[in-house]
Amino acid sequence: MGAFIGREVKVLLLVLDGLADTTHEELGWRTPLQAARTKTLDFLASGGAQGLLYPLGPGTCPSSEVAHWAIFGYDPPSFPGRTYLHALHHGIGVSRDEALFTANVVRIVPGAEGPLKGGIVKLGSDRMEAFVAAWNRLLPPGVRAVFMDEDDILLAVEKGSRMVVTSDPFLVGHPLRRISPRAGWEDKPSARRTARLVSQAMLAGEDALREAGLNPERLSGEALGLVIKWPSRALPPEPWSRRHGMEAGAVVSTPCFSGMAAALGMKVRWSGSEEPGEDLSLKLWEARGLFEEGCDFVFVHTKHADEAAHTGRPSLKVEVIEAMDQALAESDLLDRDDLLWVITCDHPTPSLGDGRVIHGGDPVPVLFHGGLARRDLVDRFDEVSAASGGYGRLEGREVMELARYLSLRAGYFTG
């Protein structure tokens, strides 16, 4: 431990999205992380200390964006919403007085309790742009639609409220929700007006699909419709450098985390690959460059474990984890003695293939290696071993507090 004394300790936060899981019979009642051969992660574990992390709380199944927001040390009320983050990534100008939503074109399936959500329909960029143009001609005054990509459309309501229940149930095969003010906001004029305008926009969207020549029977044999999600507002948060006292960078490959990093004032590098090992190798290389450019903190995000889990195949997730571990072994960042590694995930993603579960509510492992981090008696990095770790149970907001201390940046508390 004394090699860094008198030198600056930098921080690398590696979030392996959806890494944690539940136990599976086919893996001998182990999780994919337990079943995988992870020599590098275990090497880091043997020289550091672990804890069990609840990003939001026991049993809470968080979305990736709100889990990261907590891990980054920001309070839930300051979260601006995912649509705003996507708008930042795509360079779309939005006003602070607009309520922002994301719309998707989906298949609509008849159900006994009303329409059910089917899968997202990939129209392609040209068709999507044609639809957005048609939709804008039919939208009520004060509402606009903006093409973001082949999946997502931004819907903005002038002088609107984000305190609205949106229609997307997020689970395929579940009933669409009625657009309405959130509980406790039923008597607020802004929420009621926004819910009314968004509902009108949904109806106009169905007409726009037909106007754009998107004949449902020709495309899919099923009805097409819209779902609305991710209520947001352009509320720039406190910059990372002010909150944590570090110049930060981020290496990402999704619009959500590109936008989040930009919102927090991080230097953003877009990098990635469809192959899990190559994806992490490229990102760690970019992280190295950000440190050389003067960043004190670098956030690296990879989503391959999460995507493997959503296939419902635990053995595939094992393969992905092993590929990422090998990529980690090949990084020259392991040779640095001035680096605090913080390795965790944002939520469990159970490899169940069950549409009722998107993310899990179990705790996830978090590992601290380097800097002032202790060495506990745990030499494996997984969900069960971490329960014996030296840092005990942690909440999301405590990760950065601990990282600041372990990198010699904590202030002296006097009450």
C-alpha positions, -999 to +999 in steps of 0.1 A: +000+000+000+025+030+004+034+034-033+009+061-038+018+082-007+024+118-018+009+110-052-025+116-067-048+086-066-071+083-096-105+064-096-118+040-121-155+031-117-162+000-138-200-008-139-207-042-155-244-036-161-266-064-150-237-086-139-254-100-107-281-127-110-300-153-091-289-189-087-298-215-114-302-252-112-283-257-145-253-240-129-253-262-097-274-235-079-248-209-085-251-175-102-234-170-135-208-149-118-201-177-093-199-203-121-176-182-144-139-185-143-128-149-133-091-150-124-087-113-129-117-102-108-107-127-082-071-113-082-085-078-076-108-092-049-079-109-031-061-076-029-090-054-019-122-054+000-159-059-009-193-051+002-229-058-007-245-029-025-282-020-026-283+007-053-318+019-040-329-006-013-338-042-007-363-056-031-363-025-053-357-034-089-342-003-103-338+009-139-302+013-149-304+051-151-318+056-116-294+030-101-264+048-117-277+082-105-276+068-069-242+052-073-229+085-087-240+101-054-270+121-065-304+123-048-335+109-066-353+142-067-325+157-088-328+131-115-340+149-146-354+118-164-340+095-191-356+114-220-336+145-212-304+124-212-312+109-246-319+145-259-285+156-247-268+126-264-286+134-297-279+172-294-316+181-293-323+215-278-350+215-252-364+242-229-366+240-191-404+247-193-410+216-215-421+183-202-402+156-221-413+121-230-400+093-252-424+076-277-419+042-293-439+025-321-450-009-309-473-037-318-506-036-300-522-069-290-558-073-280-563-084-244-592-091-221-584-061-199-576-038-229-547-034-253-515-051-244-480-040-253-462-060-280-426-056-290-410-024-304-414-022-342-382-012-360-393+010-389-359+021-399-347+057-399-364+068-431-398+055-421-395+068-386-386+103-398-416+102-422-438+092-394-425+120-371-431+146-399-467+133-403-472+133-365-461+169-361-487+180-386-514+165-364-502+173-329-521+198-307-506+233-303-478+233-277-467+198-285-438+188-308-422+155-318-385+152-326-368+122-343-340+108-321-332+074-337-349+044-353-364+034-319-371+066-300-390+099-306-389+128-283-423+143-274-422+177-258-451+196-241-446+233-237-451+245-201-458+209-192-454+188-161-435+155-158-457+144-130-477+121-154-483+084-154-472+073-189-487+044-210-457+021-213-459-009-188-423-018-199-433-055-198-443-071-231-478-086-228-490-063-201-519-038-204-511-003-215-515+022-187-539+051-188-522+084-191-531+105-161-516+128-134-495+110-108-509+103-074-510+135-055-510+156-086-546+150-097-556+186-088-526+203-103-536+221-135-502+216-151-503+178-146-539+176-158-532+197-189-500+176-197-519+143-194-546+156-217-522+168-243-502+136-242-534+116-246-543+137-276-509+132-290-512+095-288-545+095-308-529+118-333-500+094-336-523+066-347-536+088-375-500+098-384-490+061-387-517+057-414-508+090-431-471+079-433-482+048-451-474+024-423-502-001-430-503-024-399-516-054-418-489-051-445-461-046-419-469-071-392-505-084-394-511-067-361-521-032-351-494-006-346-496+020-319-475+042-296-463+040-260-450+069-240-424+066-213-397+083-193-412+116-181-384+142-179-374+178-176-343+197-186-329+202-151-291+204-153-277+187-121-248+199-100-216+193-120-195+163-110-164+184-105-182+205-079-199+177-061-169+153-059-139+175-065-126+155-095-124+161-132-143+132-147-145+112-180-168+085-192-165+057-217-199+045-228-219+031-258-255+039-250-274+072-254-286+071-218-251+071-203-236+094-229-263+119-220-259+113-182-221+119-184-226+150-205-252+163-180-227+159-152-199+176-171-178+146-178-156+142-209-175+116-230-159+090-252-181+067-273-166+033-277-178-003-279-182-036-298-208-063-301-182-088-288-181-086-249-143-089-245-134-065-273-160-041-259-144-039-225-109-038-240-117-008-262-133+010-233-104+004-209-081+017-236-102+049-238-102+051-200-064+051-201-064+080-225-088+100-203-065+096-174-036+108-196-057+139-205-059+148-168-091+131-156-091+122-119-121+099-123-133+077-152-166+058-154-166+028-177-199+011-186-205-021-205-239-037-210-231-072-224-239-091-192-273-075-190-280-083-226-270-119-221-292-123-191-322-110-210-319-140-234-328-163-204-297-183-209-275-184-178-247-203-196-244-175-222-240-150-194-212-172-180-194-170-213-198-132-215-185-128-180-154-149-188-147-129-219-149-096-200-126-110-173-100-119-199-102-084-214-096-070-179-065-093-176-050-078-207-054-041-196-023-023-186-044-003-161-038-033-138-001-023-136-009+011-121-003+016-084-020+050-083-054+037-093-084+029-071-106+004-088-143+004-079-161-025-097-198-032-093-230-034-112-262-013-112-287-041-105-291-079-109-305-091-142-319-126-135-314-149-165-349-162-162-365-156-196-396-145-176-413-114-189-424-105-154-389-097-143-367-071-160-342-064-131-338-079-097-340-065-062-311-084-046-279-067-035-249-067-059-212-071-051-190-040-050-152-042-049-126-016-039-090-022-048-061+002-044-057+035-026-066+032+010-088+002+005-083-025+031-077-062+023-104-084+036-105-122+037-125-126+005-107-139-026-137-143-049-158-116-066-194-127-066-227-120-050-223-146-022-187-140-014-192-103-011-215-109+018-184-116+039-166-085+026-150-060+048-172-031+038-205-047+048-238-035+034-237-002+014-263+020-003-259+035-037-252+070-025-223+057-002-202+044-031-188+077-041-184+088-004-162+058+001-144+063-032-135+098-022-121+087+011-102+057-004-086+081-030-076+105-003-102+132-011-125+130+019-128+161+040-124+161+078-158+159+094-163+180+126-200+179+129 
